[in-house]
Amino acid sequence: VTHGTKLEVAYFDQHRDQLDENLSVAENVSPHGDTITFNGKSRHILSYLRDFLFSPESARAPIRKLSGGERARVLLARLFSKPANLIIMDEPTNDLDIETVELLEEMLLEFNGTVLLVSHDREFLNNIVTSTIILEGDGRVTEYIGGCDVWLEQQRKARLTSTQGSKEKPSTPGPQKSANTPTEKPRKLTNKERDALQKLPLEIERLEKEMADLAEAMAGPDFTQKTGLSHSEAAAKVKALEKTTAQAYEQWSSLEALAEATADSN
């Protein structure tokens, strides 16, 4: 692990252990006064907490009276009030309603820094992340460009290739069909499909490189100045690339299966 310089880390704990039960919502988020600095601007704490769906009355309520979802929103408000360039999140969507998850996604997409998160929420991961780190087993850790669905599609493709490569002919012949029994042969690939089968691996390689380059650029401090894209626009572009890549993998897999079936029938 190589640490960058001047790291300022903020941590989201799924067990909410950072909250003081004896303090109010506002006191937990802003313990040193009624104002906070957010995105370089001074804001009153009650105004800031409205962004996290707290009314002035609930903002003054003690933490011990809050539900699990409300406690999560307090922790999010506290998290984003801190000056940080690295946010670490442990199951951030636990206990959150849909409205709060959408709020969290919006704030993370606008966050000008790095986010490391663990989550079982695949849709949330696909909406947010630009790369996925997988614990492969046997001490292997691999980073894949794109969200969870792209990685799953790559795994499916790898399993399919492995299964097809390990097929063996049966040691004893099965029942023989009558010579008069008609057998339905799989159709042959069209010229267009054969052309696609040759070009798809290069197209997938190009798409994955584009995702990798965009993810690398998003990690840079001057991303917006260089590209003219906001982080939310770039994340949307990554999501579109992930979808296109997954579709390309699926098409390639289908055409390969059809080509092999045609070859076997001959």
C-alpha positions in Angstrom: 0.0 0.0 0.0 1.4 3.4 -1.0 0.0 6.4 0.8 -0.3 9.7 -1.0 1.0 12.9 0.6 -1.1 15.2 2.8 -3.9 12.7 3.3 -6.9 13.9 5.2 -9.1 10.9 6.0 -12.8 10.8 7.0 -14.3 7.5 8.1 -17.9 6.3 8.0 -18.5 3.6 10.6 -21.5 1.2 10.0 -22.0 0.8 13.8 -22.2 4.6 14.3 -19.7 4.4 17.2 -18.4 8.0 16.5 -21.7 9.6 17.7 -22.1 10.9 21.3 -25.4 9.7 22.7 -25.6 12.7 25.1 -25.3 15.4 22.5 -27.8 16.7 20.0 -27.7 16.2 16.3 -26.3 19.7 15.7 -23.7 19.3 18.5 -22.5 16.0 17.1 -22.0 17.6 13.7 -20.6 20.9 14.8 -19.4 20.6 18.4 -17.5 24.0 18.5 -20.3 26.4 17.4 -23.3 27.1 15.3 -21.5 27.5 12.0 -19.5 25.2 9.8 -17.4 25.6 6.7 -18.7 23.6 3.8 -17.2 23.8 0.3 -15.3 26.9 1.4 -18.4 28.7 2.6 -19.6 29.4 6.1 -23.1 28.0 6.9 -25.3 27.9 9.9 -25.5 24.3 11.3 -29.3 24.2 11.0 -29.2 25.2 7.4 -26.6 22.6 6.7 -28.5 19.9 8.4 -31.6 20.6 6.3 -29.6 19.2 3.4 -29.6 16.0 5.3 -33.3 16.0 5.9 -33.3 17.3 9.5 -35.8 19.9 10.6 -34.6 22.5 13.1 -36.5 20.6 15.8 -35.0 17.2 15.0 -31.5 18.9 14.7 -31.8 19.9 18.3 -32.9 16.4 19.5 -30.4 14.1 21.3 -28.9 11.3 19.3 -30.3 8.6 21.6 -33.8 9.4 20.4 -33.0 8.8 16.7 -33.6 5.7 14.6 -30.8 3.8 12.8 -31.5 5.6 9.5 -31.5 9.0 11.2 -28.2 8.2 13.0 -26.7 7.3 9.6 -27.7 10.7 8.2 -26.1 12.4 11.2 -22.9 10.6 10.5 -23.0 11.5 6.8 -23.6 15.2 7.8 -20.6 15.0 10.1 -18.5 13.2 7.5 -19.0 15.8 4.8 -18.5 18.7 7.1 -14.8 17.7 7.6 -12.0 18.7 5.3 -11.0 15.4 3.7 -9.5 14.2 0.4 -10.1 10.5 1.3 -13.3 9.0 2.5 -13.5 5.4 3.8 -17.1 4.0 4.1 -18.1 0.8 5.7 -21.6 -0.3 4.5 -22.9 3.3 4.1 -26.3 2.4 2.8 -27.3 0.2 5.8 -30.6 1.5 7.3 -30.9 4.3 4.7 -34.1 5.0 2.9 -34.2 5.6 -0.8 -34.2 9.3 -0.5 -31.1 9.3 1.7 -29.2 6.8 -0.5 -29.9 9.2 -3.5 -28.6 12.1 -1.4 -25.4 10.1 -0.5 -24.8 9.1 -4.1 -25.1 12.8 -5.2 -22.7 14.0 -2.5 -20.1 11.2 -3.3 -20.3 12.0 -7.1 -19.5 15.6 -6.3 -16.8 14.8 -3.8 -13.4 16.0 -5.1 -11.3 13.2 -3.7 -11.0 9.4 -3.4 -13.7 7.2 -1.9 -12.9 3.7 -0.6 -16.1 1.8 0.3 -17.4 -1.7 1.2 -21.0 -2.5 0.4 -23.3 -5.3 -0.4 -25.5 -2.9 -2.3 -24.6 -3.7 -6.0 -26.8 -1.0 -7.4 -25.1 1.6 -5.2 -21.7 0.3 -6.2 -22.5 0.4 -9.9 -23.7 4.0 -9.5 -20.7 5.2 -7.7 -17.4 3.3 -8.2 -14.9 3.6 -11.0 -13.1 0.4 -10.1 -13.7 -2.7 -8.0 -11.2 -4.4 -5.8 -11.8 -8.2 -5.5 -10.4 -10.6 -2.9 -9.8 -13.5 -5.2 -8.8 -16.1 -2.6 -5.3 -17.5 -1.9 -4.1 -14.1 -0.9 -4.7 -12.6 -4.3 -6.3 -9.1 -4.6 -7.2 -7.8 -8.1 -8.5 -4.4 -9.2 -11.0 -4.4 -12.0 -12.0 -1.2 -13.9 -15.8 -0.5 -13.6 -18.5 -1.5 -11.2 -19.7 -4.8 -9.8 -21.7 -5.8 -12.8 -18.8 -5.5 -15.2 -16.7 -7.7 -12.9 -19.5 -10.3 -12.7 -19.8 -10.4 -16.4 -16.0 -10.9 -16.8 -16.3 -13.8 -14.3 -19.2 -15.3 -16.2 -17.2 -15.1 -19.4 -14.1 -16.7 -17.8 -16.2 -19.6 -16.4 -17.8 -20.1 -19.7 -14.4 -20.3 -21.5 -13.1 -22.6 -18.8 -16.1 -24.9 -19.1 -15.9 -25.1 -22.9 -12.1 -25.7 -22.7 -12.5 -28.6 -20.3 -15.1 -30.6 -22.1 -14.1 -34.2 -22.7 -15.6 -36.8 -24.9 -17.4 -39.6 -23.0 -15.4 -42.8 -22.5 -18.3 -44.9 -23.7 -20.5 -44.1 -26.6 -24.0 -43.1 -25.9 -27.1 -44.5 -27.7 -26.8 -44.2 -31.4 -29.4 -42.3 -33.3 -31.0 -43.9 -36.3 -29.7 -42.8 -39.6 -33.2 -41.8 -40.6 -33.6 -39.6 -37.5 -33.4 -35.9 -38.6 -31.1 -33.8 -36.5 -31.4 -30.0 -36.3 -28.1 -28.4 -37.0 -27.3 -25.0 -35.5 -27.3 -22.1 -38.0 -24.1 -20.8 -39.3 -22.8 -17.3 -38.5 -23.7 -14.6 -40.9 -20.9 -12.5 -42.5 -21.8 -9.7 -40.2 -21.6 -11.9 -37.1 -18.3 -13.4 -38.1 -17.0 -9.8 -38.5 -18.3 -8.9 -35.1 -16.7 -12.0 -33.5 -13.3 -10.9 -34.8 -13.7 -7.2 -33.8 -15.4 -7.6 -30.4 -12.2 -8.5 -28.4 -10.5 -5.3 -29.7 -13.6 -3.3 -29.0 -13.8 -4.6 -25.4 -10.1 -3.9 -24.9 -10.7 -0.3 -26.2 -13.7 0.2 -23.8 -11.8 -1.1 -20.8 -8.8 1.1 -21.6 -11.1 4.1 -21.9 -12.7 3.3 -18.5 -9.2 2.8 -17.0 -8.0 6.1 -18.4 -11.0 8.0 -17.2 -10.8 6.4 -13.7 -7.1 7.4 -13.5 -7.9 10.9 -14.6 -10.7 11.3 -12.0 -8.1 10.5 -9.3 -6.1 13.6 -10.3 -6.4 16.9 -8.4 -7.0 18.9 -11.6 -9.4 16.5 -13.3 -12.2 19.1 -13.9 -9.7 21.7 -15.3 -8.2 19.2 -17.7 -11.4 17.6 -19.0 -14.1 20.2 -18.4 -16.2 17.4 -16.8 -17.6 17.4 -13.3 -17.1 14.2 -11.2 -20.8 13.4 -11.6 -20.6 13.7 -15.4 -17.5 11.6 -15.4 -19.2 9.0 -13.2 -22.2 8.9 -15.5 -19.8 8.4 -18.5 -18.1 5.5 -16.6 -21.5 3.9 -15.9 -22.4 4.1 -19.6 -19.1 2.6 -20.6 -19.6 -0.3 -18.1 -23.0 -1.0 -19.6 -21.6 -1.0 -23.1 -18.7 -3.3 -22.1 -21.0 -5.8 -20.4 -23.2 -5.9 -23.5 -20.1 -6.4 -25.7 -19.0 -9.3 -23.4 -22.5 -10.9 -23.7 -22.5 -10.5 -27.5 -19.0 -12.0 -27.8 -19.9 -14.9 -25.6 -23.1 -15.7 -27.6 -21.3 -15.5 -30.9 -18.5 -17.8 -29.7 -21.0 -20.3 -28.4 -22.8 -20.3 -31.8 -19.5 -20.6 -33.7 -18.4 -23.6 -31.6 -21.8 -25.3 -31.9 -21.5 -24.9 -35.7 -18.0 -26.3 -35.7 -19.0 -29.3 -33.6 -21.9 -30.1 -35.9 -19.6 -30.3 -38.9 
